[in-house]
Amino acid sequence: MSLSHHSVFSTKSVFAVFFLCASITSQVGAASSAPLVLYNFNEGSGSQVFDVSGNGTPLNLSIDKTANTRWLLGGGLAIDSPTLVRSTGSARKITDAIKISGAFTIEAWVKPASEIPDHPARMITLSSDARNRNVSLGQGRTTYHTRLRTTRTNANGAPSLSSMKKSFDAGLAHVVYTRNRKGLIQLYVNGILQAEKRDQGRLDSWDQNYSLALANEITGSRPWLGDYYQVAMYSQALSPSEINQSFTSGPVSSENTTPSDATNTTTTTSSSNSSNSSSSSNSSNSSNSSNSSNSSNSSNSSSTATPPATTGSVSLSWNAPVSRTNGEALAMSEIAGYTIYYSNTTTNYNRSMTINDAFNMSATLTGLPPGSYYFVVTARDTAGRESSYSSVATRLVN
């Protein structure tokens, strides 16, 4: 696709493979990033927990012993006695996306039972047994307990990371476990950072055949008791502000967080001798994000018009390209950032947001008047070369 509004260079150009997702969010609401899986436990009956993320093929979960569980009025699933809630097959859509991004978030709204387990109980796990896992979030005697497998840990994800002692009680808790692409691992409980460490290992060792399970280890040896109200996983690290926003908002319904289907689009660039800048930062219709990892704080474009009383916001997330058009690998250090182009039509993307941080792969565009919007993303390398558009994400703001 020829891009007339900015220059595009073909010599060693960026090869953009984007997974672009969009979601409608309220002006003050839960985390804006699009989840890989989302479970709201609103089924009310039956033996299945449905993935309502809208991201690809749903990864639904099956309850092994329904007699040991109760559906809660108003939403939620109570685990009264040991059982296992797991995906019927492998959780490849989670594993593959996180291996590509090198980052993740596990977010849970839970209410632990008063019984304290003898061993770290599995609240959420991506594993095959008690000694082999990709990642787990669980509960110890007085702490929340995490394990993450990287190229610098063993197959069980040790050494682990735990929250401060007595960091939970029998009340409703918001537990968030993140790891960004720079290797920073953090654990939050009720909006408060409990523990952090750095692990420069890669996630290449993650096994795509592992299943996702709640309330127990896959083998049934690490049962957890309590209530689930919401569980989500993301292929990026939520920022502290997003985590605080989610904690303040509480568990949300699927209507506010359902993303469009992610699309894997391979694009190439065309040559141009135009001297125009490849960045849209000087456009009167653009808004520039701050140069802060894991967040995107956009400034409003200059305008004399008064915005309508009712406006909405759209949240986008994507994965960084991993190679160039000539097949060479593209390191994160070679990516300067991204540009989001958007409009009410697909023929003229006349508004944009520039992100000058390779590790910031999400953004929220706010103050949008009601209407249909179309969004695409490009990547820029450190030499100023820009890729062609990603696949189009469409959202209706009303």
Protein Blocks (a to p, Z undefined) as FASTA:
>chain_A
ZZfkbccdfehpacdddddddddddfbdcdfbdcfbdcehlnopajbdcdfklpajaddd
ddfblmlpccdehiaaddfbgcddddfbdckklmmmmmmnopacddddddddfbdcfbdc
dfbdcdfbfkbcfbdcdddfkbccdddddfkbcfkopacddddehibcfbdcdddddddf
kopacddeehiafbdcddfbdfklpcfkbccdehiafkopaccedddfbdcddfbdcdfk
lmmmmmmnopadfklmcccddddddddddddfbfbdfbfklpckbccddfbehiacdddd
ddfbdcdfbdcdddddddddfbdfkopacdfklpgbdcddddfbfkbccbdcddfbfklc
cdcdehiacdddddddddddfkopacddddddddddZZ
